Amino acid sequence: MASNAPKRGKFLTQQPPSPKEPGKKPVSSTNPTTPRGKSLGKTLTSPSTANTSAGSAAYAETDCSLSNLKTIVNKAKDAAVARRKEVSEKRDRVFNDLDQAENIILCLLDCASEVAQSFSEMTAAKASGNENAFEDLAGKIKENGVGYLAGVKKVHSLLAPHASLVKSYPNQDARAKDEEDNAQTKEEKSIADEIVKKATSNMYSARVEQRLALERSAILKEMIRLEELESATNAVDGNSEKESAGSAAAGSKRKLDSI
């Protein structure tokens, strides 16, 4: 009866363990490669593989940042080069216009000198009664006047676009600040800005007009001097004629008395 009794405990469904053999380790019934716990359903990676992946990602991110930085730096360099080129071209254009205006002004001064000389010659020709020379000089002065006006217009057209480069006097900044502190209305400020703009654009033309006025004044003074000199000469000639006529009359009277 003892041999037919059912087996109990952990040996109900398993074969009884075989006795240990000397010098041999027991074999575990579980598979060592089978994942357990949190690793179920996941692929296990070794620490070296994980470190390599993290390093590659960091290197790729750094490389991308450097590429973006290089792109930004190159764009900034290109913009700076373009800006310097534009400034250089604008400066060269201003200097060229100034050189042309200077040459034209020198020609205008020569023209004004010729006109003054022609006026002097006209006075002499009129005094001597040389009508042909007087008419020739008048035509020459008229031609010089037309050329002078064309030269002034050319100078104005060359320098007017650069009027914004003219710097104001030092006290102008303080005056502008005081005007802003006075709390002008928007309309008044726009009117003032328009006046300043027009004054700046007409600054050079005003200087040219002032120069022309001075030259006209000098020419008129020279003409007045020549006219006074001519009048004095005529007066002296008249007195001489009167004296000679008086002497002739006295001689005739003496002759009559002697007869």
C-alpha positions, 0 to 999 in steps of 0.5 A: 500500500505504501508504494501506491500512495500518491506523490506530494509537494513539488514533485507532483508534476516534475521528475525527481531531481537526479542525484548530484554528480561530483565535480558538476554544477547544477544546470538551471531550468530557466533560459539565461537569455530570457528577459525578466521584469521590466525588460520583458518585450524590449531589446536589451543593449549593451552599455557600450552601444548606448554610449556610442549612440549618445555620442553620435547624436551629440556630434550630429547636433554639434555639427548642425549648430556649427553649420548654422553658425557658419551660414549666419556668419557668411550672410553677415559678411556678405551684407557687410561687404555689400554695405561697404561697397554701396558706401564707397560708390556713394562717396565716389559719386559725391567726390566726382560731382564736387570735382565737376562743380569746382571746374564749372565754378572756375570757368564761371569766375573766368567768365565773370572776369571777362564780362567785367573787362568787356564792360570796361572796354565798352565804356572806352568804346562809347567814349571814343564813339566806336559803335562797332566795337561797342556792339561787338562787346555787347554781344559778347557780354550777352553770350557770357551771360547765357553761359554763366546761367547755364553753368550755375544751373549745372552746378546746382543740379550736381550739388542739390542731390547731396544737400543732405550731407551738409552739416548744420552749425553746432547750435542748431542741435541745441535749438532743435532740442529746445523746440522739441521741449516746447511741445509743438503740435504735429502740424507745426512740427511738419511745417517746420520740417518742410521749411528746414528741408526747403532751406537746406535744398536752396542753401547752395543756390542762395550762396551762388546768388550772393556771389553773383550780387557781389560781382554785380556790385563790383562791376557797377562800382567800376562802371561808375568810376569810369563814368566819373573819370570820363566826366572829369576828362570832358570837363577839363576839355571843355575848360580848355576850349573855353580858355582858347576861345577867350584868348582868340576873342581877346586877340581879335579885340586887340587887333581891332583897337590897333586898327 
